[in-house]
């Protein structure tokens, strides 16, 4: 038997690949439901993810998976409008003329920003097109140093720095230029006349998870099943699983650990130096829309990092007419005040923050609000990150038959994504099948 630790999308993808090849597989998920960060809430219509999700055009592996599961026609591509909130005004930044009208950058600033996003190096006055091809060359370059050299101070201070504050907070100085360049490549499919096309599954990503569970087989998936021990010598031998019904020991030929690296360390002693940030994310159900854009970055004092009005991307009719707004903030340390607030305190703080940005906001329009938290939402892509990723095959580091598909894997670099989760699961399954 092959044991899979973790029922998120990486673990399910690994199990799916192995089951398709005829292998005996069992997935063990410690919580009461599969899905991990793609878990959902109910609405008056389709389900909505607890943590916001969409696809970029470069996420092809998960689209191919959807097609295999019979959901190819359900993957929709829509324009995801973006704006920057500065001094009380939403500034749309999708089309070339909207960017040209943005008042906080000079013409030269905008030129240098545009060249960077097109991956053209114009330093020295002679354009070069291969400077940014090798991300690893920028692994140890501080992001601020890179931006000041490759763009302008205005681009850094009035465009990137507020984004970095929202994304990495006190850790922004630790982040490498490789992460930024990777993110630019990841989000490079942009139509300058319309904006960026983003993908979503009709009915929500929960529908994709359901199809994946059906393909693996519910009889091969156990929830409320925590793997507490892994026995191994020269190779993996057995795993111990605790459930509400008791403790069971399973003989295993291979094990895929598809969780955060702290679980890998607890089971095997393998130490991972990748650091993670957490997040607090609320979904607000409203009777009316708040703003004109899908994704609002905020260059202003606010108690949250971003506002994402999901129903400005997917029509509210899908949700029984509800307008759904994500309010989100990253947390670099669980000692931060936001993390220590209870859900009611977060609700009050964030609704007050929305009212500060939008004086016409009517709190009576809020029909419900759910708050979700995760202490390890995403890696901190600090300098030298690639030296710290966990290999897929841990035979050389721990024992034969042990594989890792969690968020500290190579597939989640330079940006974590659902596509990266599927890819990591596949990478481990393919190594077992070889």
C-alpha positions as CSV (number, residue, x, y, z in Angstrom):
1,X,0.0,0.0,0.0
2,X,1.1,3.6,-0.6
3,X,0.1,6.0,2.2
4,X,-0.6,9.6,1.5
5,X,-0.3,12.0,4.4
6,X,-2.6,15.0,3.8
7,X,-5.8,15.4,1.8
8,X,-5.2,18.8,0.2
9,X,-5.0,19.1,-3.5
10,X,-1.4,17.8,-3.6
11,X,-2.2,14.7,-1.7
12,X,-5.3,14.0,-3.7
13,X,-3.4,14.6,-7.0
14,X,-0.7,12.1,-6.0
15,X,-3.4,9.6,-5.0
16,X,-5.3,10.2,-8.3
17,X,-2.1,9.6,-10.4
18,X,-1.3,6.4,-8.5
19,X,-4.8,5.1,-8.6
20,X,-5.0,5.7,-12.4
21,X,-1.9,3.5,-12.6
22,X,-3.6,0.7,-10.6
23,X,-1.8,1.2,-7.3
24,X,-3.3,0.6,-3.9
25,X,-3.5,4.0,-2.2
26,X,-4.9,5.4,1.1
27,X,-5.1,9.1,1.9
28,X,-5.1,10.2,5.5
29,X,-6.4,13.7,6.3
30,X,-6.2,14.9,9.9
31,X,-9.1,17.4,9.7
32,X,-12.7,16.5,9.1
33,X,-12.7,17.4,5.4
34,X,-10.4,17.3,2.4
35,X,-9.2,20.3,0.5
36,X,-6.8,22.2,2.7
37,X,-6.7,25.8,1.7
38,X,-9.3,25.1,-1.0
39,X,-12.0,24.2,1.6
40,X,-15.3,26.0,1.1
41,X,-18.3,27.8,2.7
42,X,-21.9,27.4,1.6
43,X,-23.8,30.3,0.2
44,X,-27.4,30.7,-1.2
45,X,-25.9,29.3,-4.5
46,X,-22.5,27.9,-5.3
47,X,-20.0,27.2,-2.6
48,X,-17.2,29.8,-2.1
49,X,-13.6,29.1,-1.1
50,X,-12.6,30.1,2.5
51,X,-9.4,31.5,1.0
52,X,-9.6,33.3,-2.4
53,X,-8.5,31.3,-5.4
54,X,-8.2,31.9,-9.1
55,X,-6.0,30.5,-11.9
56,X,-3.4,32.3,-14.1
57,X,-3.0,31.4,-17.7
58,X,0.3,29.7,-16.9
59,X,-1.4,27.2,-14.6
60,X,-1.9,24.4,-17.2
61,X,-1.5,21.3,-15.1
62,X,-4.6,21.8,-13.1
63,X,-6.6,22.7,-16.2
64,X,-5.5,19.4,-17.8
65,X,-6.6,17.7,-14.6
66,X,-10.0,19.3,-14.8
67,X,-10.3,18.1,-18.4
68,X,-9.4,14.5,-17.3
69,X,-12.1,14.7,-14.6
70,X,-14.7,15.8,-17.1
71,X,-14.7,19.5,-16.0
72,X,-12.8,21.0,-18.9
73,X,-15.8,23.0,-20.0
74,X,-16.3,24.3,-16.5
75,X,-13.0,26.2,-16.4
76,X,-13.9,29.8,-17.3
77,X,-11.6,32.6,-18.2
78,X,-12.7,36.1,-17.1
79,X,-11.0,39.5,-16.9
80,X,-10.0,40.0,-13.3
81,X,-9.9,43.8,-12.9
82,X,-7.3,45.3,-10.6
83,X,-7.0,48.7,-8.9
84,X,-4.9,50.6,-6.5
85,X,-6.5,52.5,-3.6
86,X,-4.5,55.7,-3.0
87,X,-5.7,58.8,-1.0
88,X,-9.4,57.9,-1.2
89,X,-9.5,56.9,-4.9
90,X,-9.6,53.6,-6.7
91,X,-7.2,53.8,-9.6
92,X,-7.8,51.0,-12.1
93,X,-4.6,49.5,-13.5
94,X,-5.6,47.0,-16.1
95,X,-5.3,48.6,-19.5
96,X,-2.5,50.6,-21.0
97,X,-4.4,53.9,-20.8
98,X,-5.4,53.3,-17.2
99,X,-1.8,52.7,-16.3
100,X,-0.9,55.9,-18.3
101,X,-3.4,57.8,-16.3
102,X,-2.1,56.7,-12.9
103,X,-1.0,60.0,-11.3
104,X,1.6,58.7,-8.8
105,X,4.2,57.7,-11.4
106,X,6.0,59.8,-13.9
107,X,6.1,59.0,-17.6
108,X,9.6,57.6,-17.1
109,X,8.6,55.6,-14.1
110,X,5.8,54.0,-16.1
111,X,8.2,53.2,-19.0
112,X,10.6,51.5,-16.6
113,X,7.8,49.6,-14.9
114,X,6.4,48.5,-18.3
115,X,9.8,47.3,-19.5
116,X,10.2,45.2,-16.3
117,X,6.8,43.6,-16.7
118,X,7.7,42.8,-20.3
119,X,11.0,41.3,-19.0
120,X,13.1,43.8,-21.0
121,X,16.2,45.1,-19.4
122,X,16.8,48.7,-20.5
123,X,19.7,49.6,-18.3
124,X,22.4,51.4,-20.2
125,X,20.0,52.4,-22.9
126,X,20.3,49.2,-24.9
127,X,17.4,46.7,-24.5
128,X,18.3,43.1,-23.7
129,X,15.8,40.3,-23.6
130,X,17.5,37.5,-21.7
131,X,18.6,39.2,-18.4
132,X,15.7,37.8,-16.4
133,X,15.5,34.3,-17.9
134,X,17.5,32.6,-15.2
135,X,15.6,33.2,-11.9
136,X,18.3,31.5,-9.9
137,X,20.7,34.3,-10.8
138,X,18.6,36.6,-8.6
139,X,18.1,34.2,-5.7
140,X,20.4,36.2,-3.4
141,X,19.6,39.7,-4.6
142,X,17.4,41.8,-2.2
143,X,14.2,42.8,-3.8
144,X,14.6,46.5,-3.0
145,X,18.1,46.7,-4.4
146,X,16.9,45.0,-7.5
147,X,14.0,47.3,-8.1
148,X,16.1,50.5,-7.5
149,X,18.6,49.3,-10.1
150,X,16.2,47.9,-12.7
151,X,13.4,50.4,-12.4
152,X,13.3,53.7,-10.5
153,X,12.9,54.9,-6.9
154,X,9.4,56.2,-7.8
155,X,8.4,52.7,-9.1
156,X,9.6,51.2,-5.9
157,X,8.1,53.6,-3.4
158,X,4.8,54.3,-5.1
159,X,4.0,51.0,-6.7
160,X,5.9,48.0,-5.3
161,X,6.6,49.0,-1.7
162,X,2.9,49.1,-0.6
163,X,2.4,45.7,-2.3
164,X,5.4,44.3,-0.5
165,X,4.2,45.7,2.8
166,X,0.9,44.0,2.3
167,X,2.4,40.7,1.2
168,X,5.4,40.3,3.5
169,X,5.1,43.0,6.2
170,X,8.2,43.1,8.4
171,X,9.9,40.4,6.2
172,X,9.8,42.4,2.9
173,X,13.6,43.2,3.1
174,X,14.3,39.5,3.2
175,X,12.6,38.6,0.0
176,X,14.6,37.9,-3.1
177,X,14.3,39.5,-6.5
178,X,13.8,35.9,-7.9
179,X,10.4,35.8,-6.3
180,X,9.3,39.1,-8.0
181,X,10.6,38.0,-11.4
182,X,8.9,34.7,-11.0
183,X,5.6,36.3,-10.1
184,X,5.9,38.6,-13.2
185,X,6.4,35.5,-15.4
186,X,3.5,33.8,-13.6
187,X,1.2,36.7,-14.2
188,X,2.5,37.7,-17.6
189,X,-0.5,36.8,-19.8
190,X,-2.1,40.2,-19.8
191,X,-4.1,41.9,-22.6
192,X,-3.1,45.6,-22.5
193,X,-6.5,46.5,-24.1
194,X,-8.6,44.5,-21.6
195,X,-6.5,43.4,-18.6
196,X,-5.5,40.0,-17.2
197,X,-7.5,36.8,-17.9
198,X,-8.0,34.7,-14.8
199,X,-9.5,31.3,-14.4
200,X,-12.2,29.9,-12.2
201,X,-14.2,26.7,-12.1
202,X,-17.9,27.1,-12.6
203,X,-19.4,26.1,-9.3
204,X,-16.2,26.7,-7.5
205,X,-13.0,24.8,-6.9
206,X,-14.9,22.7,-4.4
207,X,-16.5,21.1,-7.5
208,X,-13.0,20.1,-8.8
209,X,-12.1,18.7,-5.4
210,X,-15.3,16.6,-5.4
211,X,-14.4,15.2,-8.8
212,X,-10.9,14.4,-7.6
213,X,-12.3,12.6,-4.5
214,X,-14.7,10.6,-6.7
215,X,-11.8,9.7,-9.0
216,X,-9.6,8.5,-6.1
217,X,-12.6,6.8,-4.4
218,X,-14.0,7.8,-1.1
219,X,-13.1,4.3,0.2
220,X,-9.5,5.2,-0.2
221,X,-9.7,8.5,1.7
222,X,-10.0,8.8,5.5
223,X,-10.7,12.1,7.3
224,X,-10.1,12.7,11.0
225,X,-7.2,10.4,10.5
226,X,-3.9,11.8,11.9
227,X,-0.7,10.1,11.0
228,X,1.3,10.0,14.3
229,X,4.3,7.8,13.5
230,X,6.2,6.5,10.5
231,X,8.5,3.5,11.0
232,X,11.4,3.1,8.7
233,X,14.9,1.6,8.4
234,X,16.5,1.4,5.0
235,X,13.0,2.0,3.6
236,X,9.6,3.0,4.9
237,X,7.9,0.1,6.7
238,X,4.7,1.2,8.4
239,X,2.6,4.2,9.5
240,X,0.5,4.7,12.6
241,X,-2.9,6.5,12.2
242,X,-5.1,7.8,15.0
243,X,-8.8,8.2,14.4
244,X,-11.9,8.7,16.6
245,X,-12.3,4.9,16.5
246,X,-8.7,4.2,17.7
247,X,-5.2,3.6,16.5
248,X,-4.2,1.5,13.4
249,X,-0.8,0.5,12.0
250,X,-0.6,0.1,8.3
251,X,2.2,-1.6,6.4
252,X,3.3,0.7,3.5
253,X,5.7,0.4,0.6
254,X,5.9,4.1,-0.1
255,X,4.7,7.3,1.7
256,X,3.9,10.7,0.2
257,X,3.9,13.5,2.8
258,X,1.7,16.2,1.2
259,X,1.5,18.6,4.1
260,X,3.5,21.4,5.6
261,X,7.1,20.5,6.4
262,X,6.6,20.6,10.2
263,X,4.6,17.4,9.8
264,X,7.4,15.8,7.8
265,X,9.9,16.8,10.5
266,X,7.6,15.4,13.3
267,X,7.4,12.0,11.4
268,X,10.9,11.7,10.2
269,X,13.2,14.2,11.8
270,X,13.9,15.9,8.4
271,X,14.4,19.6,9.2
272,X,13.2,22.2,6.6
273,X,14.4,25.8,6.9
274,X,11.7,27.3,4.7
275,X,9.8,29.9,6.8
276,X,6.0,30.4,6.3
277,X,3.6,33.3,6.8
278,X,0.1,32.9,8.0
279,X,-3.1,34.7,7.0
280,X,-6.4,35.8,8.3
281,X,-9.1,35.8,5.6
282,X,-12.8,36.7,5.9
283,X,-15.6,36.3,3.4
284,X,-18.3,38.9,3.7
285,X,-21.8,38.3,2.3
286,X,-23.5,41.5,1.3
287,X,-26.7,42.7,-0.2
288,X,-24.9,45.2,-2.4
289,X,-21.6,45.7,-4.0
290,X,-18.8,47.6,-2.3
291,X,-16.4,48.6,-5.0
292,X,-15.9,48.7,-8.8
293,X,-13.0,46.2,-9.1
294,X,-12.2,42.6,-8.4
295,X,-8.8,43.0,-6.7
296,X,-8.0,46.2,-4.8
297,X,-4.4,46.7,-3.6
298,X,-4.2,49.4,-0.9
299,X,-1.5,52.0,-0.6
300,X,-3.1,53.5,2.5
301,X,-3.4,52.9,6.2
302,X,-5.8,50.0,6.6
303,X,-6.1,47.1,9.0
304,X,-6.0,44.6,6.1
305,X,-3.8,44.0,3.1
306,X,-6.3,43.7,0.3
307,X,-10.0,43.7,-0.6
308,X,-11.1,41.1,-3.3
309,X,-14.7,41.4,-4.4
310,X,-15.3,37.9,-5.8
311,X,-18.6,38.8,-7.3
312,X,-17.0,41.5,-9.5
313,X,-15.2,38.5,-11.1
314,X,-17.8,35.7,-10.9
315,X,-21.4,37.0,-11.2
316,X,-23.4,37.3,-8.0
317,X,-26.2,35.4,-9.6
318,X,-24.1,32.3,-9.1
319,X,-24.5,32.9,-5.3
320,X,-28.2,33.6,-5.1
321,X,-27.6,37.3,-5.6
322,X,-25.2,37.7,-2.8
323,X,-22.2,40.0,-3.2
324,X,-19.1,38.3,-1.8
325,X,-16.1,40.2,-0.6
326,X,-12.8,38.8,0.7
327,X,-10.9,40.8,3.3
328,X,-7.4,39.4,3.8
329,X,-4.2,40.1,5.6
330,X,-0.9,38.1,5.8
331,X,0.6,37.5,9.3
332,X,4.4,37.1,9.7
333,X,4.3,36.0,13.3
334,X,1.5,34.5,15.4
335,X,2.4,37.1,18.1
336,X,1.0,39.8,15.9
337,X,-2.0,41.6,17.2
338,X,-4.3,40.6,14.3
339,X,-3.6,36.9,14.8
340,X,-4.4,37.2,18.5
341,X,-7.8,38.8,18.0
342,X,-10.9,36.6,18.2
343,X,-13.2,36.4,15.2
344,X,-15.7,39.0,16.5
345,X,-12.8,41.4,17.1
346,X,-11.5,40.8,13.6
347,X,-15.0,41.5,12.2
348,X,-15.3,44.8,14.0
349,X,-11.8,45.9,13.1
350,X,-12.2,45.1,9.4
351,X,-15.7,46.5,9.0
352,X,-14.5,49.7,10.6
353,X,-11.5,49.6,8.2
354,X,-13.8,49.3,5.2
355,X,-15.9,52.2,6.5
356,X,-12.7,54.3,6.7
357,X,-11.9,53.6,3.1
358,X,-15.5,53.9,1.8
359,X,-17.5,56.4,3.9
360,X,-20.7,55.4,2.1
361,X,-20.3,51.8,3.2
362,X,-23.6,50.6,4.7
363,X,-22.9,48.1,7.4
364,X,-26.5,47.0,7.3
365,X,-25.7,45.5,3.9
366,X,-23.5,42.9,5.6
367,X,-25.6,39.7,5.9
368,X,-22.9,37.4,7.2
369,X,-19.1,37.3,7.7
370,X,-16.9,34.2,8.3
371,X,-13.3,34.4,9.4
372,X,-10.7,31.8,8.5
373,X,-7.1,31.5,9.7
374,X,-4.1,29.5,8.7
375,X,-0.7,29.8,10.3
376,X,1.1,28.5,7.2
377,X,-0.6,29.9,4.1
378,X,2.5,30.6,2.0
379,X,6.3,30.4,2.1
380,X,8.3,33.5,2.7
381,X,10.5,33.6,-0.4
382,X,13.6,34.9,1.3
383,X,17.0,35.1,-0.3
384,X,18.5,31.6,-1.0
385,X,15.1,30.0,-0.9
386,X,15.9,27.4,-3.5
387,X,18.7,26.0,-1.2
388,X,15.9,25.2,1.4
389,X,13.2,23.5,-0.7
390,X,12.4,19.9,0.2
391,X,13.2,17.3,-2.5
392,X,10.4,15.2,-3.9
393,X,12.4,12.0,-3.3
394,X,13.8,11.8,0.2
395,X,15.7,8.6,-0.2
396,X,19.1,10.3,0.0
397,X,18.1,12.4,3.0
398,X,15.9,10.1,5.1
399,X,14.9,6.7,3.7
400,X,13.9,4.9,0.5
401,X,10.2,5.1,-0.3
402,X,9.6,8.5,1.2
403,X,8.4,11.4,-0.9
404,X,7.4,15.1,-0.2
405,X,4.6,17.0,-2.1
406,X,3.9,19.8,0.4
407,X,4.2,23.6,0.0
408,X,7.9,23.6,0.6
409,X,8.5,21.6,-2.6
410,X,10.0,22.9,-5.8
411,X,6.7,23.0,-7.6
412,X,5.6,25.9,-5.3
413,X,8.4,28.1,-6.4
414,X,8.5,31.0,-7.3
415,X,4.9,31.4,-6.3
416,X,2.5,29.0,-4.6
417,X,-0.6,27.9,-6.4
418,X,-3.2,25.2,-6.8
419,X,-1.4,24.2,-10.0
420,X,1.8,23.8,-8.0
421,X,0.0,21.5,-5.6
422,X,-1.2,19.3,-8.4
423,X,2.3,19.3,-10.0
424,X,4.0,18.4,-6.7
425,X,1.6,15.4,-6.2
426,X,2.3,14.3,-9.8
427,X,6.0,14.6,-9.3
428,X,6.0,12.2,-6.3
429,X,3.6,9.8,-7.9
430,X,5.7,9.6,-11.1
431,X,8.8,8.8,-9.0
432,X,7.0,6.0,-7.3
433,X,5.7,4.6,-10.5
434,X,9.2,4.7,-12.1
